[in-house]
Amino acid sequence: MQIELYTDGSSLGNPGPGGYGLILKAGPHYKEVNQGYRLTTNNRMELMSVIVGLEMLKNPGCHVMVFSDSKYVIDSISKGWVFGWVKKDFKDKKNRDLWERFLRIYPKHKVQFTWVKGHNNHPQNERCDQLAVEAATGRDLLIDSGYENDGSR
């Protein structure tokens, strides 16, 4: 079964409060998830939405089509940049903690990435954006320890 994963991230200020939103669709099943953080960046939230969506999948070997408006995420994976960063031990690269988390879950599935233009009336992308902003402006903001404890910011 093909699984569709729609993702988006947002930060109110960069850095600032931020959040991610995602939609998982598999056959008749549909699930929306979001979470906010008190201090983070847009790129971290874009990547976090993909990671959380893939981590939610219960069985390995799923065929997943990820839809994202993040060139940062799409290009880093599709163009193989992240694999070069691994070879160089992420020297001078941000978000190492999240990329390492991504690289633990990514090989467990058959994942393809599709870029969608943001804020272009794509229904699922628009909904993910709403979920991300809603999370970023919510009351129960978590600490993005990978960002707040990282001495490189």
VMD Tcl script that builds the backbone (N, CA, C; Angstrom):
set m [mol new atoms 459]
animate dup $m
set s [atomselect $m all]
$s set {name element resname resid chain x y z} {
  {N N MET 1 A 0.840 -1.185 0.000}
  {CA C MET 1 A 0.000 0.000 0.000}
  {C C MET 1 A 0.886 1.249 0.000}
  {N N GLN 2 A 0.534 2.182 -0.838}
  {CA C GLN 2 A 1.236 3.471 -0.911}
  {C C GLN 2 A 0.775 4.362 0.240}
  {N N ILE 3 A 1.723 4.966 0.923}
  {CA C ILE 3 A 1.427 5.906 1.997}
  {C C ILE 3 A 1.835 7.285 1.523}
  {N N GLU 4 A 0.964 8.243 1.732}
  {CA C GLU 4 A 1.261 9.627 1.402}
  {C C GLU 4 A 1.545 10.377 2.701}
  {N N LEU 5 A 2.649 11.098 2.728}
  {CA C LEU 5 A 3.044 11.899 3.883}
  {C C LEU 5 A 3.215 13.337 3.427}
  {N N TYR 6 A 2.325 14.204 3.879}
  {CA C TYR 6 A 2.386 15.630 3.568}
  {C C TYR 6 A 2.975 16.327 4.788}
  {N N THR 7 A 3.929 17.223 4.569}
  {CA C THR 7 A 4.638 17.826 5.694}
  {C C THR 7 A 4.821 19.325 5.506}
  {N N ASP 8 A 4.930 20.014 6.633}
  {CA C ASP 8 A 5.296 21.429 6.603}
  {C C ASP 8 A 5.808 21.832 7.978}
  {N N GLY 9 A 6.637 22.835 7.989}
  {CA C GLY 9 A 7.158 23.394 9.218}
  {C C GLY 9 A 7.110 24.900 9.138}
  {N N SER 10 A 7.091 25.530 10.299}
  {CA C SER 10 A 6.997 26.984 10.336}
  {C C SER 10 A 7.670 27.498 11.596}
  {N N SER 11 A 8.262 28.669 11.485}
  {CA C SER 11 A 8.718 29.346 12.695}
  {C C SER 11 A 8.308 30.805 12.606}
  {N N LEU 12 A 7.942 31.344 13.744}
  {CA C LEU 12 A 7.493 32.732 13.835}
  {C C LEU 12 A 8.695 33.555 14.255}
  {N N GLY 13 A 9.450 33.971 13.272}
  {CA C GLY 13 A 10.788 34.492 13.502}
  {C C GLY 13 A 11.716 33.328 13.213}
  {N N ASN 14 A 12.916 33.613 12.860}
  {CA C ASN 14 A 13.806 32.510 12.496}
  {C C ASN 14 A 15.190 32.777 13.072}
  {N N PRO 15 A 15.449 32.466 14.328}
  {CA C PRO 15 A 14.697 31.560 15.190}
  {C C PRO 15 A 13.536 32.246 15.904}
  {N N GLY 16 A 12.684 31.398 16.428}
  {CA C GLY 16 A 11.516 31.839 17.179}
  {C C GLY 16 A 10.678 30.638 17.533}
  {N N PRO 17 A 9.485 30.882 18.054}
  {CA C PRO 17 A 8.585 29.760 18.275}
  {C C PRO 17 A 8.290 29.105 16.920}
  {N N GLY 18 A 8.170 27.794 16.928}
  {CA C GLY 18 A 7.936 27.099 15.671}
  {C C GLY 18 A 7.114 25.849 15.870}
  {N N GLY 19 A 6.722 25.269 14.747}
  {CA C GLY 19 A 5.941 24.047 14.818}
  {C C GLY 19 A 5.971 23.311 13.504}
  {N N TYR 20 A 5.534 22.079 13.553}
  {CA C TYR 20 A 5.387 21.289 12.336}
  {C C TYR 20 A 3.965 20.754 12.263}
  {N N GLY 21 A 3.565 20.439 11.058}
  {CA C GLY 21 A 2.284 19.790 10.826}
  {C C GLY 21 A 2.472 18.725 9.768}
  {N N LEU 22 A 1.751 17.637 9.915}
  {CA C LEU 22 A 1.847 16.581 8.915}
  {C C LEU 22 A 0.512 15.880 8.760}
  {N N ILE 23 A 0.348 15.299 7.600}
  {CA C ILE 23 A -0.817 14.469 7.293}
  {C C ILE 23 A -0.293 13.148 6.765}
  {N N LEU 24 A -0.799 12.073 7.334}
  {CA C LEU 24 A -0.515 10.719 6.845}
  {C C LEU 24 A -1.788 10.161 6.227}
  {N N LYS 25 A -1.679 9.664 4.991}
  {CA C LYS 25 A -2.813 9.038 4.311}
  {C C LYS 25 A -2.381 7.662 3.816}
  {N N ALA 26 A -3.152 6.647 4.183}
  {CA C ALA 26 A -2.903 5.291 3.721}
  {C C ALA 26 A -4.251 4.626 3.493}
  {N N GLY 27 A -4.601 4.472 2.226}
  {CA C GLY 27 A -5.919 3.924 1.921}
  {C C GLY 27 A -6.990 4.790 2.558}
  {N N PRO 28 A -7.889 4.173 3.337}
  {CA C PRO 28 A -8.959 4.959 3.966}
  {C C PRO 28 A -8.522 5.678 5.242}
  {N N HIS 29 A -7.287 5.443 5.673}
  {CA C HIS 29 A -6.804 6.019 6.927}
  {C C HIS 29 A -6.203 7.410 6.701}
  {N N TYR 30 A -6.510 8.302 7.636}
  {CA C TYR 30 A -6.075 9.698 7.546}
  {C C TYR 30 A -5.757 10.168 8.955}
  {N N LYS 31 A -4.576 10.765 9.124}
  {CA C LYS 31 A -4.200 11.262 10.446}
  {C C LYS 31 A -3.452 12.576 10.308}
  {N N GLU 32 A -3.810 13.537 11.163}
  {CA C GLU 32 A -3.115 14.826 11.241}
  {C C GLU 32 A -2.370 14.893 12.567}
  {N N VAL 33 A -1.142 15.422 12.526}
  {CA C VAL 33 A -0.314 15.552 13.724}
  {C C VAL 33 A 0.395 16.899 13.673}
  {N N ASN 34 A 0.521 17.535 14.827}
  {CA C ASN 34 A 1.329 18.750 14.903}
  {C C ASN 34 A 1.925 18.889 16.293}
  {N N GLN 35 A 2.980 19.695 16.380}
  {CA C GLN 35 A 3.638 19.968 17.654}
  {C C GLN 35 A 4.391 21.278 17.541}
  {N N GLY 36 A 4.402 22.032 18.627}
  {CA C GLY 36 A 5.098 23.309 18.646}
  {C C GLY 36 A 6.279 23.307 19.594}
  {N N TYR 37 A 7.214 24.215 19.323}
  {CA C TYR 37 A 8.441 24.359 20.126}
  {C C TYR 37 A 8.656 25.834 20.429}
  {N N ARG 38 A 9.215 26.097 21.604}
  {CA C ARG 38 A 9.334 27.497 22.043}
  {C C ARG 38 A 10.420 28.268 21.292}
  {N N LEU 39 A 11.478 27.579 20.841}
  {CA C LEU 39 A 12.558 28.248 20.117}
  {C C LEU 39 A 13.181 27.254 19.142}
  {N N THR 40 A 13.087 27.577 17.859}
  {CA C THR 40 A 13.574 26.673 16.823}
  {C C THR 40 A 13.720 27.454 15.524}
  {N N THR 41 A 13.945 26.741 14.429}
  {CA C THR 41 A 14.037 27.385 13.117}
  {C C THR 41 A 13.080 26.712 12.141}
  {N N ASN 42 A 12.818 27.394 11.061}
  {CA C ASN 42 A 11.947 26.857 10.025}
  {C C ASN 42 A 12.509 25.557 9.449}
  {N N ASN 43 A 13.804 25.538 9.122}
  {CA C ASN 43 A 14.391 24.320 8.546}
  {C C ASN 43 A 14.284 23.129 9.494}
  {N N ARG 44 A 14.465 23.368 10.775}
  {CA C ARG 44 A 14.339 22.270 11.735}
  {C C ARG 44 A 12.917 21.728 11.750}
  {N N MET 45 A 11.954 22.596 11.683}
  {CA C MET 45 A 10.559 22.141 11.711}
  {C C MET 45 A 10.173 21.430 10.415}
  {N N GLU 46 A 10.703 21.896 9.298}
  {CA C GLU 46 A 10.448 21.208 8.022}
  {C C GLU 46 A 10.980 19.782 8.085}
  {N N LEU 47 A 12.196 19.615 8.580}
  {CA C LEU 47 A 12.800 18.292 8.681}
  {C C LEU 47 A 12.109 17.449 9.755}
  {N N MET 48 A 11.759 18.069 10.870}
  {CA C MET 48 A 11.092 17.345 11.950}
  {C C MET 48 A 9.776 16.734 11.475}
  {N N SER 49 A 9.040 17.443 10.632}
  {CA C SER 49 A 7.756 16.914 10.161}
  {C C SER 49 A 7.949 15.624 9.366}
  {N N VAL 50 A 8.990 15.564 8.565}
  {CA C VAL 50 A 9.279 14.340 7.797}
  {C C VAL 50 A 9.676 13.207 8.744}
  {N N ILE 51 A 10.550 13.506 9.685}
  {CA C ILE 51 A 11.029 12.489 10.631}
  {C C ILE 51 A 9.870 11.901 11.424}
  {N N VAL 52 A 9.055 12.754 12.009}
  {CA C VAL 52 A 7.952 12.274 12.843}
  {C C VAL 52 A 6.984 11.434 12.010}
  {N N GLY 53 A 6.700 11.877 10.800}
  {CA C GLY 53 A 5.806 11.105 9.933}
  {C C GLY 53 A 6.352 9.720 9.648}
  {N N LEU 54 A 7.635 9.623 9.321}
  {CA C LEU 54 A 8.234 8.311 9.049}
  {C C LEU 54 A 8.299 7.460 10.321}
  {N N GLU 55 A 8.570 8.081 11.451}
  {CA C GLU 55 A 8.633 7.333 12.711}
  {C C GLU 55 A 7.267 6.781 13.115}
  {N N MET 56 A 6.199 7.372 12.650}
  {CA C MET 56 A 4.863 6.902 12.993}
  {C C MET 56 A 4.488 5.598 12.288}
  {N N LEU 57 A 5.184 5.267 11.222}
  {CA C LEU 57 A 4.850 4.067 10.462}
  {C C LEU 57 A 5.227 2.824 11.266}
  {N N LYS 58 A 4.288 1.921 11.414}
  {CA C LYS 58 A 4.468 0.774 12.305}
  {C C LYS 58 A 5.257 -0.364 11.679}
  {N N ASN 59 A 5.156 -0.539 10.375}
  {CA C ASN 59 A 5.804 -1.672 9.712}
  {C C ASN 59 A 6.936 -1.199 8.816}
  {N N PRO 60 A 8.094 -1.867 8.875}
  {CA C PRO 60 A 9.190 -1.497 7.966}
  {C C PRO 60 A 8.846 -1.862 6.527}
  {N N GLY 61 A 9.506 -1.216 5.596}
  {CA C GLY 61 A 9.314 -1.519 4.179}
  {C C GLY 61 A 8.138 -0.819 3.534}
  {N N CYS 62 A 7.585 0.190 4.184}
  {CA C CYS 62 A 6.458 0.922 3.611}
  {C C CYS 62 A 6.908 1.720 2.385}
  {N N HIS 63 A 6.043 1.801 1.409}
  {CA C HIS 63 A 6.261 2.672 0.250}
  {C C HIS 63 A 5.653 4.026 0.608}
  {N N VAL 64 A 6.517 5.029 0.745}
  {CA C VAL 64 A 6.070 6.334 1.227}
  {C C VAL 64 A 6.406 7.410 0.202}
  {N N MET 65 A 5.414 8.195 -0.138}
  {CA C MET 65 A 5.620 9.371 -0.973}
  {C C MET 65 A 5.508 10.586 -0.059}
  {N N VAL 66 A 6.623 11.297 0.110}
  {CA C VAL 66 A 6.667 12.489 0.959}
  {C C VAL 66 A 6.476 13.712 0.079}
  {N N PHE 67 A 5.549 14.564 0.477}
  {CA C PHE 67 A 5.297 15.822 -0.217}
  {C C PHE 67 A 5.694 16.956 0.719}
  {N N SER 68 A 6.587 17.826 0.259}
  {CA C SER 68 A 7.092 18.916 1.092}
  {C C SER 68 A 7.340 20.147 0.233}
  {N N ASP 69 A 7.175 21.312 0.839}
  {CA C ASP 69 A 7.508 22.558 0.136}
  {C C ASP 69 A 8.899 23.052 0.531}
  {N N SER 70 A 9.650 22.218 1.235}
  {CA C SER 70 A 10.975 22.603 1.712}
  {C C SER 70 A 12.066 22.164 0.747}
  {N N LYS 71 A 12.675 23.118 0.066}
  {CA C LYS 71 A 13.817 22.805 -0.791}
  {C C LYS 71 A 14.985 22.309 0.055}
  {N N TYR 72 A 15.110 22.824 1.267}
  {CA C TYR 72 A 16.159 22.382 2.186}
  {C C TYR 72 A 16.081 20.866 2.385}
  {N N VAL 73 A 14.911 20.368 2.704}
  {CA C VAL 73 A 14.738 18.937 2.944}
  {C C VAL 73 A 14.838 18.148 1.643}
  {N N ILE 74 A 14.068 18.539 0.654}
  {CA C ILE 74 A 14.011 17.785 -0.606}
  {C C ILE 74 A 15.387 17.715 -1.268}
  {N N ASP 75 A 16.051 18.853 -1.420}
  {CA C ASP 75 A 17.350 18.863 -2.093}
  {C C ASP 75 A 18.421 18.128 -1.289}
  {N N SER 76 A 18.409 18.273 0.019}
  {CA C SER 76 A 19.415 17.613 0.847}
  {C C SER 76 A 19.373 16.099 0.680}
  {N N ILE 77 A 18.189 15.557 0.475}
  {CA C ILE 77 A 18.040 14.114 0.319}
  {C C ILE 77 A 18.141 13.703 -1.146}
  {N N SER 78 A 17.335 14.326 -1.990}
  {CA C SER 78 A 17.275 13.922 -3.402}
  {C C SER 78 A 18.600 14.132 -4.132}
  {N N LYS 79 A 19.326 15.165 -3.758}
  {CA C LYS 79 A 20.618 15.440 -4.400}
  {C C LYS 79 A 21.780 14.773 -3.656}
  {N N GLY 80 A 21.451 14.046 -2.584}
  {CA C GLY 80 A 22.468 13.270 -1.875}
  {C C GLY 80 A 23.388 14.058 -0.973}
  {N N TRP 81 A 23.082 15.327 -0.742}
  {CA C TRP 81 A 23.966 16.152 0.081}
  {C C TRP 81 A 24.169 15.553 1.467}
  {N N VAL 82 A 23.075 15.087 2.082}
  {CA C VAL 82 A 23.156 14.599 3.458}
  {C C VAL 82 A 24.123 13.422 3.578}
  {N N PHE 83 A 24.227 12.613 2.543}
  {CA C PHE 83 A 25.128 11.462 2.597}
  {C C PHE 83 A 26.591 11.921 2.525}
  {N N GLY 84 A 26.844 13.018 1.827}
  {CA C GLY 84 A 28.171 13.633 1.828}
  {C C GLY 84 A 28.492 14.255 3.178}
  {N N TRP 85 A 27.475 14.839 3.820}
  {CA C TRP 85 A 27.683 15.425 5.140}
  {C C TRP 85 A 28.075 14.351 6.152}
  {N N VAL 86 A 27.480 13.170 6.026}
  {CA C VAL 86 A 27.820 12.062 6.925}
  {C C VAL 86 A 29.302 11.725 6.775}
  {N N LYS 87 A 29.759 11.621 5.526}
  {CA C LYS 87 A 31.167 11.273 5.270}
  {C C LYS 87 A 32.118 12.305 5.861}
  {N N LYS 88 A 31.663 13.565 5.931}
  {CA C LYS 88 A 32.497 14.638 6.486}
  {C C LYS 88 A 32.138 14.927 7.938}
  {N N ASP 89 A 31.406 13.988 8.574}
  {CA C ASP 89 A 31.016 14.104 9.980}
  {C C ASP 89 A 30.246 15.403 10.253}
  {N N PHE 90 A 29.435 15.815 9.291}
  {CA C PHE 90 A 28.578 17.001 9.412}
  {C C PHE 90 A 29.359 18.274 9.713}
  {N N LYS 91 A 30.600 18.332 9.279}
  {CA C LYS 91 A 31.443 19.511 9.524}
  {C C LYS 91 A 30.766 20.768 8.984}
  {N N ASP 92 A 30.585 21.744 9.860}
  {CA C ASP 92 A 29.988 23.048 9.531}
  {C C ASP 92 A 28.539 22.951 9.058}
  {N N LYS 93 A 27.828 21.874 9.370}
  {CA C LYS 93 A 26.424 21.721 8.977}
  {C C LYS 93 A 25.524 21.844 10.201}
  {N N LYS 94 A 24.400 22.492 10.012}
  {CA C LYS 94 A 23.426 22.664 11.078}
  {C C LYS 94 A 22.471 21.478 11.108}
  {N N ASN 95 A 21.819 21.311 12.226}
  {CA C ASN 95 A 20.752 20.322 12.411}
  {C C ASN 95 A 21.239 18.880 12.379}
  {N N ARG 96 A 22.484 18.683 12.774}
  {CA C ARG 96 A 23.054 17.336 12.784}
  {C C ARG 96 A 22.165 16.346 13.537}
  {N N ASP 97 A 21.652 16.765 14.707}
  {CA C ASP 97 A 20.833 15.855 15.516}
  {C C ASP 97 A 19.629 15.352 14.734}
  {N N LEU 98 A 18.981 16.237 13.994}
  {CA C LEU 98 A 17.802 15.824 13.231}
  {C C LEU 98 A 18.183 15.006 12.009}
  {N N TRP 99 A 19.272 15.356 11.332}
  {CA C TRP 99 A 19.693 14.567 10.170}
  {C C TRP 99 A 20.076 13.156 10.608}
  {N N GLU 100 A 20.736 13.014 11.750}
  {CA C GLU 100 A 21.083 11.681 12.235}
  {C C GLU 100 A 19.826 10.893 12.599}
  {N N ARG 101 A 18.858 11.568 13.171}
  {CA C ARG 101 A 17.575 10.915 13.481}
  {C C ARG 101 A 16.878 10.491 12.192}
  {N N PHE 102 A 16.888 11.357 11.193}
  {CA C PHE 102 A 16.301 11.029 9.884}
  {C C PHE 102 A 16.994 9.796 9.291}
  {N N LEU 103 A 18.314 9.771 9.347}
  {CA C LEU 103 A 19.068 8.678 8.733}
  {C C LEU 103 A 18.873 7.340 9.450}
  {N N ARG 104 A 18.362 7.357 10.667}
  {CA C ARG 104 A 18.028 6.102 11.359}
  {C C ARG 104 A 16.702 5.534 10.855}
  {N N ILE 105 A 15.742 6.387 10.493}
  {CA C ILE 105 A 14.409 5.916 10.083}
  {C C ILE 105 A 14.293 5.759 8.565}
  {N N TYR 106 A 14.953 6.595 7.812}
  {CA C TYR 106 A 14.852 6.620 6.344}
  {C C TYR 106 A 15.110 5.265 5.681}
  {N N PRO 107 A 16.168 4.520 6.057}
  {CA C PRO 107 A 16.440 3.255 5.375}
  {C C PRO 107 A 15.421 2.148 5.665}
  {N N LYS 108 A 14.555 2.354 6.631}
  {CA C LYS 108 A 13.576 1.327 6.986}
  {C C LYS 108 A 12.397 1.277 6.024}
  {N N HIS 109 A 12.312 2.277 5.147}
  {CA C HIS 109 A 11.176 2.364 4.220}
  {C C HIS 109 A 11.666 2.670 2.811}
  {N N LYS 110 A 10.771 2.553 1.865}
  {CA C LYS 110 A 11.055 2.941 0.484}
  {C C LYS 110 A 10.414 4.314 0.296}
  {N N VAL 111 A 11.253 5.340 0.342}
  {CA C VAL 111 A 10.762 6.708 0.419}
  {C C VAL 111 A 11.109 7.472 -0.851}
  {N N GLN 112 A 10.118 8.161 -1.396}
  {CA C GLN 112 A 10.315 9.087 -2.520}
  {C C GLN 112 A 9.867 10.464 -2.059}
  {N N PHE 113 A 10.517 11.478 -2.611}
  {CA C PHE 113 A 10.213 12.856 -2.224}
  {C C PHE 113 A 9.709 13.636 -3.421}
  {N N THR 114 A 8.683 14.438 -3.189}
  {CA C THR 114 A 8.130 15.315 -4.210}
  {C C THR 114 A 8.016 16.713 -3.637}
  {N N TRP 115 A 8.580 17.665 -4.355}
  {CA C TRP 115 A 8.472 19.060 -3.932}
  {C C TRP 115 A 7.152 19.635 -4.425}
  {N N VAL 116 A 6.459 20.361 -3.552}
  {CA C VAL 116 A 5.251 21.094 -3.929}
  {C C VAL 116 A 5.486 22.560 -3.602}
  {N N LYS 117 A 5.009 23.409 -4.446}
  {CA C LYS 117 A 5.165 24.846 -4.203}
  {C C LYS 117 A 4.283 25.257 -3.034}
  {N N GLY 118 A 4.902 25.899 -2.046}
  {CA C GLY 118 A 4.166 26.331 -0.868}
  {C C GLY 118 A 3.232 27.490 -1.163}
  {N N HIS 119 A 2.170 27.564 -0.389}
  {CA C HIS 119 A 1.187 28.657 -0.490}
  {C C HIS 119 A 0.674 28.806 -1.923}
  {N N ASN 120 A 0.393 27.664 -2.528}
  {CA C ASN 120 A -0.051 27.638 -3.920}
  {C C ASN 120 A -1.353 26.848 -4.064}
  {N N ASN 121 A -2.176 26.899 -3.027}
  {CA C ASN 121 A -3.487 26.249 -3.021}
  {C C ASN 121 A -3.429 24.731 -3.145}
  {N N HIS 122 A -2.335 24.123 -2.712}
  {CA C HIS 122 A -2.273 22.659 -2.623}
  {C C HIS 122 A -2.976 22.308 -1.308}
  {N N PRO 123 A -4.118 21.632 -1.342}
  {CA C PRO 123 A -4.935 21.464 -0.128}
  {C C PRO 123 A -4.191 20.857 1.059}
  {N N GLN 124 A -3.460 19.779 0.837}
  {CA C GLN 124 A -2.781 19.147 1.962}
  {C C GLN 124 A -1.619 20.003 2.469}
  {N N ASN 125 A -0.901 20.660 1.562}
  {CA C ASN 125 A 0.187 21.538 1.989}
  {C C ASN 125 A -0.366 22.722 2.783}
  {N N GLU 126 A -1.475 23.265 2.337}
  {CA C GLU 126 A -2.100 24.382 3.067}
  {C C GLU 126 A -2.546 23.933 4.456}
  {N N ARG 127 A -3.096 22.729 4.543}
  {CA C ARG 127 A -3.542 22.214 5.837}
  {C C ARG 127 A -2.348 21.980 6.757}
  {N N CYS 128 A -1.260 21.429 6.228}
  {CA C CYS 128 A -0.056 21.219 7.042}
  {C C CYS 128 A 0.500 22.545 7.542}
  {N N ASP 129 A 0.457 23.568 6.698}
  {CA C ASP 129 A 0.904 24.898 7.116}
  {C C ASP 129 A 0.031 25.407 8.262}
  {N N GLN 130 A -1.289 25.231 8.151}
  {CA C GLN 130 A -2.185 25.639 9.234}
  {C C GLN 130 A -1.857 24.901 10.530}
  {N N LEU 131 A -1.628 23.599 10.418}
  {CA C LEU 131 A -1.280 22.805 11.597}
  {C C LEU 131 A 0.031 23.282 12.231}
  {N N ALA 132 A 1.021 23.607 11.388}
  {CA C ALA 132 A 2.323 24.064 11.893}
  {C C ALA 132 A 2.194 25.398 12.608}
  {N N VAL 133 A 1.486 26.341 12.017}
  {CA C VAL 133 A 1.309 27.659 12.637}
  {C C VAL 133 A 0.494 27.543 13.922}
  {N N GLU 134 A -0.541 26.716 13.886}
  {CA C GLU 134 A -1.358 26.475 15.080}
  {C C GLU 134 A -0.484 25.935 16.217}
  {N N ALA 135 A 0.399 25.006 15.900}
  {CA C ALA 135 A 1.281 24.434 16.914}
  {C C ALA 135 A 2.262 25.479 17.441}
  {N N ALA 136 A 2.799 26.304 16.546}
  {CA C ALA 136 A 3.783 27.317 16.936}
  {C C ALA 136 A 3.189 28.388 17.841}
  {N N THR 137 A 1.899 28.616 17.704}
  {CA C THR 137 A 1.234 29.658 18.498}
  {C C THR 137 A 0.486 29.074 19.695}
  {N N GLY 138 A 0.633 27.784 19.910}
  {CA C GLY 138 A -0.070 27.115 21.000}
  {C C GLY 138 A 0.559 27.365 22.352}
  {N N ARG 139 A -0.043 26.781 23.356}
  {CA C ARG 139 A 0.411 26.978 24.731}
  {C C ARG 139 A 1.416 25.927 25.181}
  {N N ASP 140 A 1.304 24.741 24.677}
  {CA C ASP 140 A 2.143 23.634 25.149}
  {C C ASP 140 A 3.369 23.464 24.264}
  {N N LEU 141 A 4.212 24.497 24.238}
  {CA C LEU 141 A 5.413 24.448 23.404}
  {C C LEU 141 A 6.512 23.661 24.102}
  {N N LEU 142 A 7.095 22.728 23.363}
  {CA C LEU 142 A 8.186 21.916 23.887}
  {C C LEU 142 A 9.516 22.642 23.721}
  {N N ILE 143 A 10.534 22.124 24.360}
  {CA C ILE 143 A 11.894 22.633 24.179}
  {C C ILE 143 A 12.540 21.830 23.060}
  {N N ASP 144 A 13.017 22.504 22.038}
  {CA C ASP 144 A 13.775 21.864 20.970}
  {C C ASP 144 A 15.212 21.790 21.468}
  {N N SER 145 A 15.498 20.752 22.241}
  {CA C SER 145 A 16.804 20.666 22.899}
  {C C SER 145 A 17.946 20.581 21.892}
  {N N GLY 146 A 17.708 19.993 20.745}
  {CA C GLY 146 A 18.740 19.945 19.717}
  {C C GLY 146 A 19.126 21.326 19.219}
  {N N TYR 147 A 18.207 22.255 19.267}
  {CA C TYR 147 A 18.490 23.627 18.858}
  {C C TYR 147 A 18.996 24.448 20.034}
  {N N GLU 148 A 18.254 24.427 21.136}
  {CA C GLU 148 A 18.598 25.283 22.259}
  {C C GLU 148 A 19.918 24.896 22.929}
  {N N ASN 149 A 20.291 23.635 22.873}
  {CA C ASN 149 A 21.533 23.189 23.497}
  {C C ASN 149 A 22.702 23.145 22.538}
  {N N ASP 150 A 22.470 23.514 21.276}
  {CA C ASP 150 A 23.521 23.467 20.260}
  {C C ASP 150 A 24.347 24.758 20.317}
  {N N GLY 151 A 25.613 24.626 20.558}
  {CA C GLY 151 A 26.465 25.799 20.694}
  {C C GLY 151 A 26.703 26.538 19.387}
  {N N SER 152 A 26.274 25.993 18.243}
  {CA C SER 152 A 26.552 26.637 16.966}
  {C C SER 152 A 25.568 27.731 16.610}
  {N N ARG 153 A 24.519 27.887 17.384}
  {CA C ARG 153 A 23.542 28.916 17.009}
  {C C ARG 153 A 23.930 30.195 17.600}
}
mol reanalyze $m
mol bondsrecalc $m
mol representation Tube
mol addrep $m
